[in-house]
Amino acid sequence: MTTALPGLRETLLRLVEQRGPGKTLCPSEVARALDSEHWRDLMPAVRALGTQLAEAGAIAVFQKGQRVDPKTARGPIRYGLPTEKGG
């Protein structure tokens, strides 16, 4: 799955930044912002880019309020700003 969808990176980073510190968003919010009708088709690309950005330290990935490794996380995840405390 390609992460080269037009505007994907910018949209994901913008939404995480807009949500602000201590808040998270669902990857589906990113997909819906790009295409409200066919957002499900975009989910693999959103999650792949989320993993790349998390590995680069640009965002953090959370599950049940705890920071997780997006490569091994199963089930629902959320994106947020990384904090200085690593969470």
N, CA, C and O atoms as a MOPAC input file, in Angstrom:
PM7 MOZYME 1SCF
protein

 N      0.85200 1    -1.19000 1     0.00000 1
 C      0.00000 1     0.00000 1     0.00000 1
 C      0.88300 1     1.23500 1     0.00000 1
 O      1.83200 1     1.34000 1     0.77800 1
 N      0.56600 1     2.13800 1    -0.85800 1
 C      1.35600 1     3.36700 1    -0.94800 1
 C      0.92200 1     4.38200 1     0.09500 1
 O     -0.25500 1     4.48300 1     0.44300 1
 N      1.89900 1     5.12600 1     0.58300 1
 C      1.58300 1     6.22600 1     1.49200 1
 C      1.71300 1     7.55400 1     0.75400 1
 O      1.74300 1     8.61800 1     1.37300 1
 N      1.78900 1     7.48400 1    -0.58600 1
 C      1.99500 1     8.67200 1    -1.39800 1
 C      0.68800 1     9.32200 1    -1.86500 1
 O      0.68000 1    10.04000 1    -2.86500 1
 N     -0.39300 1     9.08000 1    -1.16500 1
 C     -1.64600 1     9.72300 1    -1.52100 1
 C     -1.49600 1    11.22800 1    -1.35400 1
 O     -0.93900 1    11.68500 1    -0.35600 1
 N     -1.98300 1    12.00500 1    -2.31600 1
 C     -1.85700 1    13.45400 1    -2.21700 1
 C     -2.46500 1    13.99200 1    -0.91700 1
 O     -3.63300 1    13.74700 1    -0.61400 1
 N     -1.66700 1    14.71500 1    -0.17100 1
 C     -2.14300 1    15.37100 1     1.03400 1
 C     -2.19800 1    14.50000 1     2.27400 1
 O     -2.54400 1    14.99400 1     3.34700 1
 N     -1.86700 1    13.21700 1     2.16200 1
 C     -1.99100 1    12.32200 1     3.31200 1
 C     -1.10000 1    12.74400 1     4.47000 1
 O     -1.58000 1    12.91900 1     5.59000 1
 N      0.17800 1    12.90700 1     4.21300 1
 C      1.10800 1    13.28500 1     5.27900 1
 C      0.70100 1    14.61000 1     5.91800 1
 O      0.65300 1    14.73100 1     7.14300 1
 N      0.41100 1    15.59200 1     5.08500 1
 C      0.04100 1    16.91100 1     5.58900 1
 C     -1.23100 1    16.85800 1     6.42200 1
 O     -1.32600 1    17.50200 1     7.46700 1
 N     -2.20300 1    16.09100 1     5.95800 1
 C     -3.47600 1    15.97800 1     6.67300 1
 C     -3.28500 1    15.30500 1     8.02400 1
 O     -3.80700 1    15.78100 1     9.03200 1
 N     -2.54300 1    14.20300 1     8.05400 1
 C     -2.32900 1    13.49100 1     9.30800 1
 C     -1.61800 1    14.39100 1    10.31900 1
 O     -2.04800 1    14.50200 1    11.46700 1
 N     -0.54400 1    15.02200 1     9.89500 1
 C      0.20400 1    15.88800 1    10.81900 1
 C     -0.62100 1    17.09400 1    11.27300 1
 O     -0.55300 1    17.49400 1    12.43600 1
 N     -1.39700 1    17.67000 1    10.35700 1
 C     -2.23500 1    18.82200 1    10.70200 1
 C     -3.28800 1    18.44000 1    11.74200 1
 O     -3.49000 1    19.16100 1    12.71900 1
 N     -3.95400 1    17.31300 1    11.53300 1
 C     -5.00300 1    16.89100 1    12.46000 1
 C     -4.44400 1    16.56200 1    13.84100 1
 O     -5.05600 1    16.90500 1    14.85200 1
 N     -3.30100 1    15.90800 1    13.89500 1
 C     -2.67500 1    15.59700 1    15.18400 1
 C     -2.30100 1    16.89700 1    15.89700 1
 O     -2.52900 1    17.04100 1    17.09800 1
 N     -1.73300 1    17.82700 1    15.15900 1
 C     -1.33900 1    19.10900 1    15.74900 1
 C     -2.56500 1    19.89000 1    16.21900 1
 O     -2.54500 1    20.48400 1    17.29700 1
 N     -3.61900 1    19.89200 1    15.42700 1
 C     -4.84300 1    20.59900 1    15.80600 1
 C     -5.47700 1    20.00000 1    17.05400 1
 O     -6.03600 1    20.72300 1    17.87900 1
 N     -5.39200 1    18.69400 1    17.19200 1
 C     -5.97200 1    18.03400 1    18.36100 1
 C     -5.24800 1    18.47600 1    19.63100 1
 O     -5.86400 1    18.64200 1    20.68300 1
 N     -3.93600 1    18.66300 1    19.52000 1
 C     -3.16500 1    19.23100 1    20.61900 1
 C     -2.59400 1    18.20800 1    21.58200 1
 O     -2.90900 1    17.02000 1    21.50800 1
 N     -1.75200 1    18.68100 1    22.48400 1
 C     -1.10300 1    17.80200 1    23.46200 1
 C     -2.11900 1    17.08500 1    24.35100 1
 O     -3.10900 1    17.67000 1    24.79100 1
 N     -1.85100 1    15.82100 1    24.60000 1
 C     -2.71200 1    15.04400 1    25.47900 1
 C     -3.99500 1    14.54300 1    24.84500 1
 O     -4.79000 1    13.87300 1    25.50500 1
 N     -4.20700 1    14.85700 1    23.57800 1
 C     -5.41500 1    14.42300 1    22.86500 1
 C     -5.00200 1    13.51500 1    21.71700 1
 O     -3.89300 1    13.62500 1    21.19600 1
 N     -5.89200 1    12.62600 1    21.33000 1
 C     -5.60200 1    11.71000 1    20.23300 1
 C     -6.72500 1    11.71100 1    19.21700 1
 O     -7.80800 1    12.24500 1    19.45700 1
 N     -6.44100 1    11.10000 1    18.07300 1
 C     -7.46400 1    10.95600 1    17.04500 1
 C     -7.35100 1     9.58100 1    16.42000 1
 O     -6.29200 1     8.95400 1    16.43800 1
 N     -8.43600 1     9.13700 1    15.88000 1
 C     -8.49400 1     7.84100 1    15.22400 1
 C     -7.94800 1     7.97600 1    13.79900 1
 O     -8.21600 1     8.97700 1    13.13400 1
 N     -7.19500 1     6.99600 1    13.32500 1
 C     -6.72100 1     7.05100 1    11.94100 1
 C     -7.85800 1     7.23700 1    10.93500 1
 O     -7.64900 1     7.81000 1     9.86600 1
 N     -9.04900 1     6.76100 1    11.26700 1
 C    -10.16800 1     6.92400 1    10.33600 1
 C    -10.52900 1     8.39700 1    10.15000 1
 O    -11.07100 1     8.76900 1     9.10800 1
 N    -10.24000 1     9.23500 1    11.13700 1
 C    -10.49700 1    10.66700 1    10.98600 1
 C     -9.62600 1    11.25200 1     9.88400 1
 O    -10.05600 1    12.14200 1     9.15000 1
 N     -8.41300 1    10.75400 1     9.77400 1
 C     -7.50500 1    11.20400 1     8.72100 1
 C     -8.04700 1    10.75500 1     7.36700 1
 O     -8.12000 1    11.54700 1     6.42800 1
 N     -8.42300 1     9.49000 1     7.27300 1
 C     -8.95600 1     8.96000 1     6.01800 1
 C    -10.22400 1     9.69800 1     5.60200 1
 O    -10.40100 1    10.01900 1     4.42700 1
 N    -11.10800 1     9.97000 1     6.56800 1
 C    -12.36100 1    10.67300 1     6.25400 1
 C    -12.09700 1    12.10700 1     5.80900 1
 O    -12.83000 1    12.63800 1     4.97400 1
 N    -11.06500 1    12.73600 1     6.35200 1
 C    -10.72700 1    14.10300 1     5.94300 1
 C    -10.26300 1    14.14100 1     4.48700 1
 O    -10.41900 1    15.15200 1     3.80200 1
 N     -9.69700 1    13.03900 1     4.02800 1
 C     -9.22400 1    12.97000 1     2.64300 1
 C    -10.32500 1    12.57200 1     1.66400 1
 O    -10.37400 1    13.07800 1     0.54300 1
 N    -11.20600 1    11.66700 1     2.08500 1
 C    -12.26900 1    11.19200 1     1.19900 1
 C    -13.39100 1    10.62500 1     2.06500 1
 O    -13.32100 1     9.48400 1     2.52200 1
 N    -14.41200 1    11.42700 1     2.28200 1
 C    -15.49300 1    11.03500 1     3.19100 1
 C    -16.31100 1     9.85800 1     2.66500 1
 O    -16.97900 1     9.18200 1     3.44700 1
 N    -16.27500 1     9.60000 1     1.37200 1
 C    -17.06100 1     8.51400 1     0.80800 1
 C    -16.29800 1     7.18500 1     0.75800 1
 O    -16.86300 1     6.12900 1     1.04300 1
 N    -15.03300 1     7.24400 1     0.40100 1
 C    -14.23200 1     6.02300 1     0.22700 1
 C    -13.11600 1     5.92500 1     1.25700 1
 O    -12.04600 1     5.39200 1     0.96600 1
 N    -13.35800 1     6.42800 1     2.43900 1
 C    -12.30600 1     6.49500 1     3.45900 1
 C    -11.76700 1     5.13200 1     3.86700 1
 O    -10.58900 1     5.00700 1     4.19900 1
 N    -12.60600 1     4.12100 1     3.84700 1
 C    -12.13900 1     2.77600 1     4.25100 1
 C    -11.01100 1     2.27900 1     3.35200 1
 O    -10.10000 1     1.59000 1     3.81200 1
 N    -11.07600 1     2.63000 1     2.07900 1
 C    -10.02900 1     2.21600 1     1.13900 1
 C     -8.68000 1     2.86300 1     1.47400 1
 O     -7.62900 1     2.34900 1     1.09100 1
 N     -8.71700 1     3.97200 1     2.17600 1
 C     -7.49000 1     4.70300 1     2.50600 1
 C     -6.83100 1     4.23700 1     3.80100 1
 O     -5.69100 1     4.60700 1     4.08300 1
 N     -7.53200 1     3.43500 1     4.58300 1
 C     -7.02200 1     3.05200 1     5.90200 1
 C     -5.65800 1     2.35700 1     5.87800 1
 O     -4.82500 1     2.66900 1     6.72900 1
 N     -5.38800 1     1.44400 1     4.96400 1
 C     -4.04400 1     0.85000 1     4.96100 1
 C     -2.93900 1     1.88100 1     4.75900 1
 O     -1.88700 1     1.80000 1     5.39200 1
 N     -3.17700 1     2.84700 1     3.88000 1
 C     -2.17400 1     3.89000 1     3.63900 1
 C     -2.01700 1     4.79100 1     4.86000 1
 O     -0.90200 1     5.18600 1     5.19900 1
 N     -3.12400 1     5.11800 1     5.52000 1
 C     -3.06900 1     5.95900 1     6.72300 1
 C     -2.27600 1     5.25000 1     7.81000 1
 O     -1.41100 1     5.85600 1     8.44300 1
 N     -2.55800 1     3.99000 1     8.02900 1
 C     -1.84400 1     3.23700 1     9.07500 1
 C     -0.37100 1     3.06100 1     8.72600 1
 O      0.48200 1     3.13300 1     9.61100 1
 N     -0.05900 1     2.83100 1     7.45500 1
 C      1.34100 1     2.68500 1     7.04500 1
 C      2.10300 1     3.98300 1     7.27600 1
 O      3.22700 1     3.96400 1     7.77700 1
 N      1.49900 1     5.10900 1     6.91300 1
 C      2.15700 1     6.39000 1     7.13800 1
 C      2.25700 1     6.68000 1     8.62700 1
 O      3.27100 1     7.20800 1     9.08400 1
 N      1.22900 1     6.34800 1     9.38700 1
 C      1.27700 1     6.53400 1    10.83400 1
 C      2.45300 1     5.79400 1    11.44600 1
 O      3.11900 1     6.31300 1    12.34200 1
 N      2.70900 1     4.59000 1    10.97000 1
 C      3.85200 1     3.81500 1    11.45700 1
 C      5.15500 1     4.51700 1    11.11400 1
 O      6.04500 1     4.62300 1    11.95700 1
 N      5.27200 1     4.99300 1     9.89200 1
 C      6.48400 1     5.70000 1     9.46900 1
 C      6.71300 1     6.95000 1    10.31200 1
 O      7.83100 1     7.20700 1    10.75800 1
 N      5.65600 1     7.72200 1    10.52700 1
 C      5.78400 1     8.95400 1    11.30300 1
 C      6.09300 1     8.67200 1    12.76400 1
 O      6.82900 1     9.42400 1    13.40300 1
 N      5.53600 1     7.59500 1    13.29300 1
 C      5.82900 1     7.22600 1    14.68000 1
 C      7.29000 1     6.81100 1    14.82000 1
 O      7.95500 1     7.18900 1    15.78500 1
 N      7.78600 1     6.04400 1    13.87000 1
 C      9.18800 1     5.62300 1    13.90200 1
 C     10.13100 1     6.81200 1    13.79500 1
 O     11.23400 1     6.78400 1    14.34000 1
 N      9.69800 1     7.86100 1    13.09300 1
 C     10.50100 1     9.07000 1    12.95000 1
 C     10.35200 1    10.01100 1    14.14600 1
 O     11.07600 1    11.00000 1    14.25300 1
 N      9.41100 1     9.70100 1    15.04700 1
 C      9.19200 1    10.53600 1    16.22400 1
 C      8.28000 1    11.72700 1    16.00100 1
 O      8.15900 1    12.58600 1    16.87400 1
 N      7.63200 1    11.78900 1    14.83700 1
 C      6.76400 1    12.92600 1    14.52600 1
 C      5.40800 1    12.82600 1    15.21700 1
 O      4.79800 1    13.84300 1    15.54600 1
 N      4.93700 1    11.59900 1    15.43600 1
 C      3.68200 1    11.36900 1    16.15200 1
 C      3.90200 1    10.20700 1    17.11700 1
 O      4.94100 1     9.54600 1    17.08400 1
 N      2.92700 1     9.96900 1    17.96300 1
 C      2.93800 1     8.80600 1    18.84500 1
 C      1.68100 1     7.99800 1    18.55900 1
 O      0.65200 1     8.54400 1    18.16300 1
 N      1.78100 1     6.69600 1    18.76600 1
 C      0.64600 1     5.80400 1    18.55800 1
 C      0.23300 1     5.25900 1    19.91600 1
 O      1.06800 1     4.82300 1    20.70900 1
 N     -1.06900 1     5.29300 1    20.17000 1
 C     -1.60800 1     4.90200 1    21.46400 1
 C     -2.67400 1     3.83000 1    21.31000 1
 O     -3.35100 1     3.73000 1    20.28600 1
 N     -2.79900 1     3.03500 1    22.35900 1
 C     -3.85900 1     2.05600 1    22.45900 1
 C     -4.27200 1     2.01900 1    23.92300 1
 O     -3.44500 1     1.79600 1    24.80700 1
 N     -5.55300 1     2.23800 1    24.16700 1
 C     -6.07800 1     2.29000 1    25.52900 1
 C     -5.27500 1     3.26000 1    26.40400 1
 O     -5.01900 1     2.99200 1    27.57800 1
 N     -4.88500 1     4.38900 1    25.80900 1
 C     -4.18900 1     5.42800 1    26.55100 1
 C     -2.71100 1     5.20100 1    26.75500 1
 O     -2.04000 1     6.05300 1    27.33700 1
 N     -2.18200 1     4.08600 1    26.29800 1
 C     -0.76700 1     3.77300 1    26.46600 1
 C     -0.06300 1     3.84100 1    25.11900 1
 O     -0.61600 1     3.43100 1    24.09900 1
 N      1.15800 1     4.35900 1    25.12300 1
 C      1.93400 1     4.41400 1    23.89500 1
 C      2.31000 1     2.98800 1    23.49300 1
 O      2.73400 1     2.19000 1    24.32900 1
 N      2.15000 1     2.67300 1    22.19800 1
 C      2.43600 1     1.33200 1    21.68600 1
 C      3.27900 1     1.41400 1    20.41900 1
 O      3.37700 1     2.46100 1    19.77900 1
 N      3.87600 1     0.29500 1    20.08200 1
 C      4.61900 1     0.16300 1    18.83600 1
 C      3.60300 1    -0.12400 1    17.73500 1
 O      2.90900 1    -1.13900 1    17.79600 1
 N      3.50000 1     0.74000 1    16.73300 1
 C      2.48200 1     0.52900 1    15.70200 1
 C      2.71300 1    -0.72900 1    14.87400 1
 O      1.77900 1    -1.22800 1    14.24600 1
 N      3.93000 1    -1.25000 1    14.85900 1
 C      4.20900 1    -2.46800 1    14.09800 1
 C      3.60200 1    -3.70600 1    14.76000 1
 O      3.26900 1    -4.67600 1    14.07900 1
 N      3.46000 1    -3.67200 1    16.07000 1
 C      2.96200 1    -4.84700 1    16.77900 1
 C      1.56200 1    -4.66200 1    17.35300 1
 O      0.94100 1    -5.62900 1    17.79400 1
 N      1.06500 1    -3.43900 1    17.35000 1
 C     -0.27200 1    -3.17100 1    17.90100 1
 C     -1.33500 1    -3.83500 1    17.04300 1
 O     -1.29100 1    -3.77500 1    15.81400 1
 N     -2.28000 1    -4.46100 1    17.70500 1
 C     -3.41100 1    -5.08500 1    17.02700 1
 C     -4.68000 1    -4.41800 1    17.54100 1
 O     -4.79900 1    -4.11200 1    18.72700 1
 N     -5.61300 1    -4.19900 1    16.64500 1
 C     -6.86100 1    -3.56800 1    17.03100 1
 C     -6.80100 1    -2.06300 1    16.89600 1
 O     -5.90100 1    -1.52700 1    16.25000 1
 N     -7.75900 1    -1.37600 1    17.50500 1
 C     -7.86300 1     0.07800 1    17.37100 1
 C     -6.64400 1     0.79500 1    17.94800 1
 O     -6.16000 1     0.47300 1    19.03300 1
 N     -6.17000 1     1.77000 1    17.19200 1
 C     -5.07600 1     2.62900 1    17.64800 1
 C     -5.50400 1     4.07500 1    17.49200 1
 O     -6.49200 1     4.37900 1    16.82300 1
 N     -4.74200 1     4.96800 1    18.12300 1
 C     -4.99900 1     6.39500 1    18.01900 1
 C     -3.67500 1     7.10000 1    17.84500 1
 O     -2.63700 1     6.61500 1    18.29500 1
 N     -3.71400 1     8.25800 1    17.18300 1
 C     -2.52100 1     9.06700 1    16.95900 1
 C     -2.56900 1    10.30100 1    17.82600 1
 O     -3.63000 1    10.88000 1    18.06300 1
 N     -1.39500 1    10.69500 1    18.29700 1
 C     -1.28800 1    11.90800 1    19.08400 1
 C      0.09800 1    12.49100 1    18.96200 1
 O      0.97600 1    11.92700 1    18.30900 1
 N      0.27900 1    13.62400 1    19.59800 1
 C      1.59000 1    14.24200 1    19.63400 1
 C      2.48800 1    13.48900 1    20.59500 1
 O      2.03500 1    13.07300 1    21.66200 1
 N      3.74400 1    13.30500 1    20.24300 1
 C      4.66400 1    12.70800 1    21.20700 1
 C      4.90900 1    13.71100 1    22.32300 1
 O      4.91800 1    14.91900 1    22.08700 1
 N      5.10500 1    13.21800 1    23.52200 1
 C      5.39000 1    14.10000 1    24.64500 1
 C      6.84200 1    13.96600 1    25.06600 1
 O      7.52100 1    13.01000 1    24.69300 1
 N      7.30200 1    14.90900 1    25.82800 1
 C      8.69400 1    14.87100 1    26.28100 1
 C      8.94900 1    13.68100 1    27.18900 1
 O     10.08700 1    13.23100 1    27.31500 1
 N      7.89800 1    13.16500 1    27.82600 1
 C      8.04500 1    12.02400 1    28.71400 1
 C      7.96100 1    10.70100 1    27.97400 1
 O      7.98800 1     9.63600 1    28.59100 1
 N      7.85800 1    10.76700 1    26.64400 1
 C      7.81900 1     9.54600 1    25.85600 1
 C      6.44400 1     8.92800 1    25.73600 1
 O      6.32800 1     7.78600 1    25.29100 1
 N      5.40700 1     9.63700 1    26.11300 1
 C      4.07700 1     9.05600 1    26.02900 1
 C      3.17300 1     9.77100 1    25.12300 1
 O      2.01800 1     9.37600 1    24.96500 1

